[in-house]
């Protein structure tokens, strides 16, 4: 017997799975597999290297080129240290809102899409709907690339992608990219009274962090005033730092984390190389002149491409037609949209809920937003794919 859910019921079910990025998402994926199977829809899992997580994609409708991908991530951010009024993993309805971790970011979109599967099947579509659910978006967008590759290798080629991050159903056509770096500086410890014989890892780290700050200042000074992003330039930022053992010992080690938020169209690898070159040619030689054991290790933990605005893009034209939104919207946070675009797929970001609620205690989505998304999906089937 096919399982039937309203979008609100489906969202409550998805919220009940604790899919914080540090946890497995396999219970949620198994539920979705069973749900789709009850409607005769075959899904495909793309596991990660550990086997503890998986992405999933499925095609609803005819297996022909030209369909639309509806994409969401299944992971959510942690709740520790946040003051919630109720259990974050039990959906609570109050005053026209549904509260729970992931309601806005972004299980609301996934729930609405999944709840509409029976209607997709009944619509006699001429082009398919592709459902794509990833993992580990919140920690670096690691789950989408292998899923996208598998989709394009093993299935029909879609015409457009809608990434359903919370935009209040407005059409977002661009976002910044991001790189996350970990820098470990290894100095040479001596008593601080003999400073000339030592190498302070903290002092070396300061030079590297100052380089980051200087680049941000340069970018700000030459920013295009017509750039739609806020801020309208690439930023390089040190977020955490640890180092040193005592006030009277030159620090043997120092570690800090950096993120680079770059404008779409810029090459993240150019920024990373410039940083690596500065460390190698302007900081490390002075360190190794005192001790050859000194070194600087720079690890690239994640890179996510920006979403570039497309000229006459298929996805933009389609979603503007269905939503009636003709405004110009870009965002500074990253999504999986740029990864789909890197694979040659026309992509926009558009989904229910507000980004203002994402990652917050008592995260919620307005039930009216689920209704708006439902109407959008009905129009997608009735006006585009039928």
FIFI-927314 format. One record per residue (C-alpha): residue in three letters; x, y, z negated. Coordinates in steps of 0.1 Angstrom, whole numbers, plus 5000, padded with zeros to 4 digits. Layout:
N
res=ALA | px=X | py=Y | pz=Z .
...
// end
This chain:
386
res=UNK | px=5000 | py=5000 | pz=5000 .
res=UNK | px=5016 | py=5034 | pz=5010 .
res=UNK | px=5024 | py=5057 | pz=4981 .
res=UNK | px=5008 | py=5091 | pz=4983 .
res=UNK | px=5020 | py=5122 | pz=4964 .
res=UNK | px=5011 | py=5158 | pz=4964 .
res=UNK | px=5041 | py=5181 | pz=4967 .
res=UNK | px=5037 | py=5190 | pz=4930 .
res=UNK | px=5035 | py=5153 | pz=4920 .
res=UNK | px=5065 | py=5145 | pz=4942 .
res=UNK | px=5085 | py=5173 | pz=4927 .
res=UNK | px=5077 | py=5161 | pz=4892 .
res=UNK | px=5090 | py=5127 | pz=4902 .
res=UNK | px=5122 | py=5140 | pz=4917 .
res=UNK | px=5129 | py=5162 | pz=4886 .
res=UNK | px=5126 | py=5131 | pz=4864 .
res=UNK | px=5158 | py=5118 | pz=4879 .
res=UNK | px=5188 | py=5133 | pz=4861 .
res=UNK | px=5210 | py=5140 | pz=4892 .
res=UNK | px=5234 | py=5164 | pz=4877 .
res=UNK | px=5265 | py=5163 | pz=4899 .
res=UNK | px=5285 | py=5144 | pz=4874 .
res=UNK | px=5259 | py=5116 | pz=4874 .
res=UNK | px=5249 | py=5090 | pz=4900 .
res=UNK | px=5219 | py=5099 | pz=4923 .
res=UNK | px=5212 | py=5063 | pz=4933 .
res=UNK | px=5180 | py=5060 | pz=4913 .
res=UNK | px=5165 | py=5089 | pz=4932 .
res=UNK | px=5178 | py=5076 | pz=4965 .
res=UNK | px=5163 | py=5041 | pz=4958 .
res=UNK | px=5129 | py=5058 | pz=4950 .
res=UNK | px=5130 | py=5077 | pz=4982 .
res=UNK | px=5139 | py=5045 | pz=5002 .
res=UNK | px=5110 | py=5027 | pz=4986 .
res=UNK | px=5086 | py=5055 | pz=4992 .
res=UNK | px=5096 | py=5059 | pz=5029 .
res=UNK | px=5094 | py=5021 | pz=5033 .
res=UNK | px=5059 | py=5021 | pz=5020 .
res=UNK | px=5050 | py=5043 | pz=5050 .
res=UNK | px=5069 | py=5021 | pz=5074 .
res=UNK | px=5098 | py=5046 | pz=5077 .
res=UNK | px=5133 | py=5031 | pz=5078 .
res=UNK | px=5160 | py=5052 | pz=5060 .
res=UNK | px=5198 | py=5050 | pz=5062 .
res=UNK | px=5221 | py=5054 | pz=5032 .
res=UNK | px=5256 | py=5069 | pz=5035 .
res=UNK | px=5274 | py=5060 | pz=5002 .
res=UNK | px=5304 | py=5079 | pz=4988 .
res=UNK | px=5337 | py=5062 | pz=4983 .
res=UNK | px=5329 | py=5052 | pz=4947 .
res=UNK | px=5295 | py=5036 | pz=4956 .
res=UNK | px=5280 | py=5057 | pz=4927 .
res=UNK | px=5263 | py=5082 | pz=4950 .
res=UNK | px=5247 | py=5082 | pz=4984 .
res=UNK | px=5232 | py=5105 | pz=5010 .
res=UNK | px=5201 | py=5094 | pz=5029 .
res=UNK | px=5186 | py=5102 | pz=5062 .
res=UNK | px=5155 | py=5090 | pz=5080 .
res=UNK | px=5136 | py=5098 | pz=5113 .
res=UNK | px=5099 | py=5102 | pz=5112 .
res=UNK | px=5083 | py=5100 | pz=5146 .
res=UNK | px=5097 | py=5090 | pz=5180 .
res=UNK | px=5134 | py=5082 | pz=5183 .
res=UNK | px=5141 | py=5109 | pz=5209 .
res=UNK | px=5163 | py=5139 | pz=5211 .
res=UNK | px=5150 | py=5174 | pz=5202 .
res=UNK | px=5137 | py=5169 | pz=5167 .
res=UNK | px=5141 | py=5191 | pz=5136 .
res=UNK | px=5163 | py=5182 | pz=5106 .
res=UNK | px=5149 | py=5192 | pz=5072 .
res=UNK | px=5178 | py=5191 | pz=5048 .
res=UNK | px=5181 | py=5192 | pz=5010 .
res=UNK | px=5207 | py=5182 | pz=4984 .
res=UNK | px=5197 | py=5159 | pz=4956 .
res=UNK | px=5222 | py=5170 | pz=4929 .
res=UNK | px=5215 | py=5197 | pz=4904 .
res=UNK | px=5237 | py=5218 | pz=4880 .
res=UNK | px=5242 | py=5209 | pz=4843 .
res=UNK | px=5219 | py=5219 | pz=4815 .
res=UNK | px=5243 | py=5218 | pz=4786 .
res=UNK | px=5247 | py=5250 | pz=4767 .
res=UNK | px=5214 | py=5264 | pz=4781 .
res=UNK | px=5184 | py=5272 | pz=4759 .
res=UNK | px=5155 | py=5253 | pz=4775 .
res=UNK | px=5120 | py=5255 | pz=4761 .
res=UNK | px=5113 | py=5219 | pz=4771 .
res=UNK | px=5130 | py=5188 | pz=4785 .
res=UNK | px=5147 | py=5199 | pz=4817 .
res=UNK | px=5141 | py=5166 | pz=4833 .
res=UNK | px=5103 | py=5165 | pz=4826 .
res=UNK | px=5084 | py=5188 | pz=4849 .
res=UNK | px=5061 | py=5212 | pz=4829 .
res=UNK | px=5033 | py=5232 | pz=4846 .
res=UNK | px=5024 | py=5266 | pz=4831 .
res=UNK | px=5009 | py=5298 | pz=4845 .
res=UNK | px=5012 | py=5287 | pz=4881 .
res=UNK | px=5048 | py=5276 | pz=4878 .
res=UNK | px=5065 | py=5242 | pz=4876 .
res=UNK | px=5095 | py=5242 | pz=4852 .
res=UNK | px=5124 | py=5218 | pz=4853 .
res=UNK | px=5159 | py=5214 | pz=4865 .
res=UNK | px=5161 | py=5215 | pz=4903 .
res=UNK | px=5125 | py=5228 | pz=4908 .
res=UNK | px=5139 | py=5258 | pz=4927 .
res=UNK | px=5173 | py=5245 | pz=4937 .
res=UNK | px=5163 | py=5226 | pz=4956 .
res=UNK | px=5141 | py=5196 | pz=4949 .
res=UNK | px=5110 | py=5218 | pz=4956 .
res=UNK | px=5118 | py=5217 | pz=4994 .
res=UNK | px=5127 | py=5180 | pz=4993 .
res=UNK | px=5095 | py=5172 | pz=4974 .
res=UNK | px=5073 | py=5191 | pz=4999 .
res=UNK | px=5090 | py=5174 | pz=5029 .
res=UNK | px=5086 | py=5139 | pz=5014 .
res=UNK | px=5050 | py=5145 | pz=5004 .
res=UNK | px=5042 | py=5154 | pz=5040 .
res=UNK | px=5055 | py=5122 | pz=5054 .
res=UNK | px=5020 | py=5107 | pz=5058 .
res=UNK | px=5009 | py=5138 | pz=5077 .
res=UNK | px=5040 | py=5136 | pz=5099 .
res=UNK | px=5031 | py=5101 | pz=5108 .
res=UNK | px=4995 | py=5109 | pz=5115 .
res=UNK | px=5004 | py=5138 | pz=5137 .
res=UNK | px=5014 | py=5118 | pz=5168 .
res=UNK | px=5046 | py=5138 | pz=5171 .
res=UNK | px=5063 | py=5140 | pz=5205 .
res=UNK | px=5096 | py=5151 | pz=5187 .
res=UNK | px=5108 | py=5137 | pz=5154 .
res=UNK | px=5113 | py=5151 | pz=5120 .
res=UNK | px=5147 | py=5141 | pz=5105 .
res=UNK | px=5148 | py=5140 | pz=5067 .
res=UNK | px=5183 | py=5145 | pz=5053 .
res=UNK | px=5192 | py=5143 | pz=5016 .
res=UNK | px=5228 | py=5148 | pz=5005 .
res=UNK | px=5248 | py=5146 | pz=4972 .
res=UNK | px=5274 | py=5168 | pz=4956 .
res=UNK | px=5264 | py=5200 | pz=4972 .
res=UNK | px=5268 | py=5219 | pz=4939 .
res=UNK | px=5304 | py=5209 | pz=4934 .
res=UNK | px=5317 | py=5215 | pz=4969 .
res=UNK | px=5293 | py=5203 | pz=4996 .
res=UNK | px=5310 | py=5169 | pz=4998 .
res=UNK | px=5280 | py=5147 | pz=5007 .
res=UNK | px=5267 | py=5164 | pz=5038 .
res=UNK | px=5296 | py=5160 | pz=5063 .
res=UNK | px=5297 | py=5121 | pz=5063 .
res=UNK | px=5259 | py=5122 | pz=5064 .
res=UNK | px=5258 | py=5145 | pz=5094 .
res=UNK | px=5284 | py=5125 | pz=5112 .
res=UNK | px=5264 | py=5093 | pz=5107 .
res=UNK | px=5232 | py=5110 | pz=5118 .
res=UNK | px=5247 | py=5122 | pz=5150 .
res=UNK | px=5265 | py=5090 | pz=5157 .
res=UNK | px=5236 | py=5066 | pz=5151 .
res=UNK | px=5205 | py=5086 | pz=5159 .
res=UNK | px=5188 | py=5109 | pz=5184 .
res=UNK | px=5203 | py=5144 | pz=5187 .
res=UNK | px=5182 | py=5171 | pz=5169 .
res=UNK | px=5175 | py=5206 | pz=5183 .
res=UNK | px=5177 | py=5225 | pz=5151 .
res=UNK | px=5183 | py=5223 | pz=5113 .
res=UNK | px=5164 | py=5239 | pz=5085 .
res=UNK | px=5183 | py=5238 | pz=5052 .
res=UNK | px=5156 | py=5244 | pz=5025 .
res=UNK | px=5176 | py=5263 | pz=4999 .
res=UNK | px=5153 | py=5287 | pz=4980 .
res=UNK | px=5148 | py=5319 | pz=5001 .
res=UNK | px=5111 | py=5326 | pz=4993 .
res=UNK | px=5105 | py=5312 | pz=5028 .
res=UNK | px=5124 | py=5340 | pz=5044 .
res=UNK | px=5147 | py=5332 | pz=5073 .
res=UNK | px=5184 | py=5334 | pz=5063 .
res=UNK | px=5207 | py=5334 | pz=5093 .
res=UNK | px=5241 | py=5338 | pz=5077 .
res=UNK | px=5261 | py=5331 | pz=5046 .
res=UNK | px=5296 | py=5333 | pz=5033 .
res=UNK | px=5320 | py=5303 | pz=5032 .
res=UNK | px=5340 | py=5292 | pz=5002 .
res=UNK | px=5373 | py=5276 | pz=4993 .
res=UNK | px=5381 | py=5264 | pz=4958 .
res=UNK | px=5418 | py=5261 | pz=4949 .
res=UNK | px=5437 | py=5249 | pz=4918 .
res=UNK | px=5472 | py=5263 | pz=4913 .
res=UNK | px=5496 | py=5247 | pz=4889 .
res=UNK | px=5528 | py=5266 | pz=4882 .
res=UNK | px=5557 | py=5248 | pz=4865 .
res=UNK | px=5583 | py=5270 | pz=4848 .
res=UNK | px=5614 | py=5265 | pz=4827 .
res=UNK | px=5609 | py=5268 | pz=4789 .
res=UNK | px=5634 | py=5286 | pz=4767 .
res=UNK | px=5633 | py=5305 | pz=4735 .
res=UNK | px=5619 | py=5340 | pz=4743 .
res=UNK | px=5651 | py=5356 | pz=4729 .
res=UNK | px=5669 | py=5341 | pz=4759 .
res=UNK | px=5643 | py=5352 | pz=4784 .
res=UNK | px=5669 | py=5355 | pz=4812 .
res=UNK | px=5676 | py=5318 | pz=4811 .
res=UNK | px=5640 | py=5308 | pz=4814 .
res=UNK | px=5611 | py=5309 | pz=4839 .
res=UNK | px=5577 | py=5319 | pz=4826 .
res=UNK | px=5550 | py=5300 | pz=4845 .
res=UNK | px=5526 | py=5326 | pz=4833 .
res=UNK | px=5546 | py=5355 | pz=4848 .
res=UNK | px=5548 | py=5336 | pz=4881 .
res=UNK | px=5511 | py=5330 | pz=4880 .
res=UNK | px=5505 | py=5367 | pz=4874 .
res=UNK | px=5523 | py=5375 | pz=4907 .
res=UNK | px=5501 | py=5350 | pz=4925 .
res=UNK | px=5469 | py=5363 | pz=4909 .
res=UNK | px=5480 | py=5399 | pz=4918 .
res=UNK | px=5483 | py=5388 | pz=4954 .
res=UNK | px=5447 | py=5376 | pz=4953 .
res=UNK | px=5435 | py=5409 | pz=4938 .
res=UNK | px=5456 | py=5429 | pz=4964 .
res=UNK | px=5440 | py=5410 | pz=4993 .
res=UNK | px=5405 | py=5417 | pz=4979 .
res=UNK | px=5414 | py=5454 | pz=4976 .
res=UNK | px=5427 | py=5455 | pz=5012 .
res=UNK | px=5396 | py=5437 | pz=5024 .
res=UNK | px=5374 | py=5462 | pz=5006 .
res=UNK | px=5393 | py=5492 | pz=5020 .
res=UNK | px=5388 | py=5480 | pz=5056 .
res=UNK | px=5353 | py=5466 | pz=5052 .
res=UNK | px=5329 | py=5473 | pz=5081 .
res=UNK | px=5301 | py=5495 | pz=5067 .
res=UNK | px=5277 | py=5477 | pz=5091 .
res=UNK | px=5284 | py=5443 | pz=5076 .
res=UNK | px=5252 | py=5429 | pz=5061 .
res=UNK | px=5268 | py=5410 | pz=5032 .
res=UNK | px=5271 | py=5424 | pz=4997 .
res=UNK | px=5300 | py=5428 | pz=4991 .
res=UNK | px=5308 | py=5433 | pz=5028 .
res=UNK | px=5342 | py=5417 | pz=5027 .
res=UNK | px=5361 | py=5385 | pz=5018 .
res=UNK | px=5369 | py=5382 | pz=4981 .
res=UNK | px=5396 | py=5362 | pz=4964 .
res=UNK | px=5391 | py=5356 | pz=4927 .
res=UNK | px=5408 | py=5339 | pz=4897 .
res=UNK | px=5381 | py=5324 | pz=4875 .
res=UNK | px=5399 | py=5304 | pz=4849 .
res=UNK | px=5435 | py=5303 | pz=4835 .
res=UNK | px=5454 | py=5283 | pz=4809 .
res=UNK | px=5491 | py=5284 | pz=4801 .
res=UNK | px=5518 | py=5286 | pz=4774 .
res=UNK | px=5524 | py=5270 | pz=4740 .
res=UNK | px=5537 | py=5297 | pz=4718 .
res=UNK | px=5545 | py=5335 | pz=4718 .
res=UNK | px=5582 | py=5328 | pz=4715 .
res=UNK | px=5586 | py=5302 | pz=4743 .
res=UNK | px=5586 | py=5310 | pz=4780 .
res=UNK | px=5556 | py=5291 | pz=4794 .
res=UNK | px=5564 | py=5258 | pz=4809 .
res=UNK | px=5531 | py=5255 | pz=4827 .
res=UNK | px=5502 | py=5276 | pz=4838 .
res=UNK | px=5471 | py=5265 | pz=4857 .
res=UNK | px=5444 | py=5287 | pz=4872 .
res=UNK | px=5413 | py=5283 | pz=4895 .
res=UNK | px=5406 | py=5304 | pz=4925 .
res=UNK | px=5377 | py=5308 | pz=4948 .
res=UNK | px=5377 | py=5326 | pz=4981 .
res=UNK | px=5344 | py=5338 | pz=4995 .
res=UNK | px=5349 | py=5346 | pz=5031 .
res=UNK | px=5328 | py=5362 | pz=5058 .
res=UNK | px=5315 | py=5338 | pz=5084 .
res=UNK | px=5337 | py=5338 | pz=5114 .
res=UNK | px=5369 | py=5340 | pz=5094 .
res=UNK | px=5391 | py=5309 | pz=5091 .
res=UNK | px=5394 | py=5296 | pz=5056 .
res=UNK | px=5426 | py=5277 | pz=5065 .
res=UNK | px=5442 | py=5310 | pz=5075 .
res=UNK | px=5436 | py=5324 | pz=5040 .
res=UNK | px=5448 | py=5293 | pz=5023 .
res=UNK | px=5480 | py=5293 | pz=5044 .
res=UNK | px=5487 | py=5330 | pz=5037 .
res=UNK | px=5484 | py=5322 | pz=5000 .
res=UNK | px=5507 | py=5292 | pz=5002 .
res=UNK | px=5532 | py=5311 | pz=5022 .
res=UNK | px=5533 | py=5339 | pz=4997 .
res=UNK | px=5539 | py=5314 | pz=4969 .
res=UNK | px=5566 | py=5297 | pz=4988 .
res=UNK | px=5585 | py=5327 | pz=5001 .
res=UNK | px=5580 | py=5354 | pz=4975 .
res=UNK | px=5575 | py=5337 | pz=4941 .
res=UNK | px=5591 | py=5302 | pz=4942 .
res=UNK | px=5627 | py=5313 | pz=4952 .
res=UNK | px=5632 | py=5335 | pz=4922 .
res=UNK | px=5620 | py=5307 | pz=4900 .
res=UNK | px=5642 | py=5281 | pz=4915 .
res=UNK | px=5672 | py=5304 | pz=4913 .
res=UNK | px=5671 | py=5297 | pz=4876 .
res=UNK | px=5659 | py=5261 | pz=4876 .
res=UNK | px=5655 | py=5238 | pz=4906 .
res=UNK | px=5628 | py=5220 | pz=4886 .
res=UNK | px=5604 | py=5249 | pz=4889 .
res=UNK | px=5575 | py=5244 | pz=4914 .
res=UNK | px=5541 | py=5256 | pz=4925 .
res=UNK | px=5514 | py=5231 | pz=4934 .
res=UNK | px=5483 | py=5244 | pz=4952 .
res=UNK | px=5455 | py=5219 | pz=4956 .
res=UNK | px=5425 | py=5226 | pz=4979 .
res=UNK | px=5396 | py=5212 | pz=4960 .
res=UNK | px=5368 | py=5222 | pz=4984 .
res=UNK | px=5362 | py=5241 | pz=5016 .
res=UNK | px=5327 | py=5250 | pz=5029 .
res=UNK | px=5323 | py=5270 | pz=5061 .
res=UNK | px=5301 | py=5300 | pz=5064 .
res=UNK | px=5269 | py=5301 | pz=5084 .
res=UNK | px=5274 | py=5324 | pz=5114 .
res=UNK | px=5245 | py=5343 | pz=5128 .
res=UNK | px=5236 | py=5328 | pz=5162 .
res=UNK | px=5227 | py=5348 | pz=5193 .
res=UNK | px=5193 | py=5336 | pz=5205 .
res=UNK | px=5196 | py=5306 | pz=5181 .
res=UNK | px=5170 | py=5278 | pz=5185 .
res=UNK | px=5166 | py=5274 | pz=5147 .
res=UNK | px=5161 | py=5311 | pz=5141 .
res=UNK | px=5136 | py=5316 | pz=5169 .
res=UNK | px=5116 | py=5286 | pz=5157 .
res=UNK | px=5115 | py=5295 | pz=5120 .
res=UNK | px=5107 | py=5331 | pz=5126 .
res=UNK | px=5078 | py=5321 | pz=5148 .
res=UNK | px=5065 | py=5298 | pz=5121 .
res=UNK | px=5070 | py=5322 | pz=5091 .
res=UNK | px=5064 | py=5355 | pz=5108 .
res=UNK | px=5095 | py=5368 | pz=5091 .
res=UNK | px=5114 | py=5392 | pz=5114 .
res=UNK | px=5137 | py=5406 | pz=5087 .
res=UNK | px=5175 | py=5403 | pz=5087 .
res=UNK | px=5185 | py=5382 | pz=5057 .
res=UNK | px=5220 | py=5369 | pz=5048 .
res=UNK | px=5233 | py=5356 | pz=5015 .
res=UNK | px=5267 | py=5354 | pz=4998 .
res=UNK | px=5263 | py=5319 | pz=4983 .
res=UNK | px=5273 | py=5289 | pz=5003 .
res=UNK | px=5251 | py=5261 | pz=5016 .
res=UNK | px=5254 | py=5230 | pz=5038 .
res=UNK | px=5242 | py=5251 | pz=5067 .
res=UNK | px=5277 | py=5259 | pz=5079 .
res=UNK | px=5285 | py=5222 | pz=5080 .
res=UNK | px=5256 | py=5214 | pz=5102 .
res=UNK | px=5266 | py=5244 | pz=5124 .
res=UNK | px=5301 | py=5231 | pz=5126 .
res=UNK | px=5287 | py=5200 | pz=5143 .
res=UNK | px=5271 | py=5221 | pz=5170 .
res=UNK | px=5236 | py=5222 | pz=5155 .
res=UNK | px=5216 | py=5254 | pz=5155 .
res=UNK | px=5209 | py=5261 | pz=5118 .
res=UNK | px=5190 | py=5285 | pz=5095 .
res=UNK | px=5183 | py=5285 | pz=5057 .
res=UNK | px=5147 | py=5287 | pz=5047 .
res=UNK | px=5129 | py=5272 | pz=5017 .
res=UNK | px=5105 | py=5277 | pz=4989 .
res=UNK | px=5114 | py=5293 | pz=4956 .
res=UNK | px=5138 | py=5320 | pz=4945 .
res=UNK | px=5176 | py=5318 | pz=4942 .
res=UNK | px=5172 | py=5340 | pz=4911 .
res=UNK | px=5159 | py=5309 | pz=4892 .
res=UNK | px=5187 | py=5286 | pz=4904 .
res=UNK | px=5210 | py=5273 | pz=4877 .
res=UNK | px=5190 | py=5291 | pz=4850 .
res=UNK | px=5175 | py=5277 | pz=4818 .
res=UNK | px=5138 | py=5271 | pz=4822 .
res=UNK | px=5143 | py=5270 | pz=4860 .
res=UNK | px=5110 | py=5271 | pz=4878 .
res=UNK | px=5093 | py=5274 | pz=4911 .
res=UNK | px=5060 | py=5291 | pz=4918 .
res=UNK | px=5034 | py=5266 | pz=4929 .
res=UNK | px=5023 | py=5291 | pz=4955 .
res=UNK | px=5058 | py=5286 | pz=4971 .
res=UNK | px=5051 | py=5249 | pz=4975 .
res=UNK | px=5019 | py=5258 | pz=4992 .
res=UNK | px=5036 | py=5282 | pz=5015 .
res=UNK | px=5062 | py=5255 | pz=5024 .
res=UNK | px=5033 | py=5230 | pz=5030 .
res=UNK | px=5017 | py=5254 | pz=5055 .
res=UNK | px=5051 | py=5259 | pz=5072 .
res=UNK | px=5056 | py=5222 | pz=5076 .
res=UNK | px=5020 | py=5218 | pz=5089 .
res=UNK | px=5027 | py=5245 | pz=5115 .
res=UNK | px=5060 | py=5229 | pz=5124 .
res=UNK | px=5042 | py=5197 | pz=5133 .
res=UNK | px=5012 | py=5212 | pz=5149 .
res=UNK | px=5028 | py=5240 | pz=5169 .
res=UNK | px=5063 | py=5227 | pz=5176 .
res=UNK | px=5067 | py=5189 | pz=5174 .
res=UNK | px=5034 | py=5176 | pz=5185 .
// end
